[in-house]
Amino acid sequence: MSNLANQTEYKALTVIAQMITEFEKLHYLDMTKEDDQDATKARNLLESIIHTHEYKINYDRNSKKTLLKIELCKPIFSDR
């Protein structure tokens, strides 16, 4: 299915993001409760891979960037 490596390459994350956006098309289609639950689990699992690498999916259709880097907030107070 894939070449195992120490790090997931950005291109693999973009392919996963494209797959996740395809799940949006299921919203208007009839599915059994069980199939809907399974599809939701699969989507959530794929999305967790994206989030693990500190990205989020860009749903802006006018943008060419599939993924956006998540800016992690630094704590306001820190133990110096």
N, C-alpha and C positions, 0 to 999 in steps of 0.2 A: 504494500500500500504506500509506503514512504521509505525514504532512506533514514535510518535512525542516526541521530547526531546528538551532540552535547547541547546544541542550542537550536531552537526552531527559527528558521529564517523568515524574514519579513514577508516574502512572497507567499509562503505557506499560510501565514496569518491573513493575508488579503484574500486568498482562495476560500478560507474558512469564513471570512466576513461576507463574501459574495454568496456562499451557501446559506448563511443566516438570513440575508436579505430575501432569498428565495422563499423562506418559510413564511414571509409576510403574505404571500399569495394564497396561503391556505386559509386565511382569515375569512374569505368569502365563499369557501367551498364546504360542502357537507362532509362530515366525518363522524365516525362513531366516537363515543366518549373515550373509549380505550385508545383508539388511534390518535385522537387529539391529545390525550395525556402523554402518549409515547412521543409524539412529534414535539410537544412542549419540552419534555425531558431532553430530547436530542438537541433542540435549539439552545436550551439553557446550558447544556454541557459544552457545546461548541462556543457559546458566548463566554463561558468561564475560561476557555483557553485564551481567548482574546484578552480578557481582563487580567489574567495571570501575567501576561507580558506587558501590562500597563498601557493597553490601547483600548479604545472604544470605537464602535462602528460609526461612521459618518453617514447619516441618512439623507444628507443634502444632495439631491440629484444634480444640482448645478456644479458640484465640486468633483474634481477628478480624483481626490484623495479618498480612498476606501476606509482608511483607518485614521484616527486622531490619537495622538499621544496624550495620555491622562497626566495632567499636572498634579502631582501629589502636593498636598498642603503641608507646609512646615508648621510645627507647633508654635503657637504664640509665646508660650512660656516654656522655657527649657531649663534643665538643671545644668548650670554652667560648671 
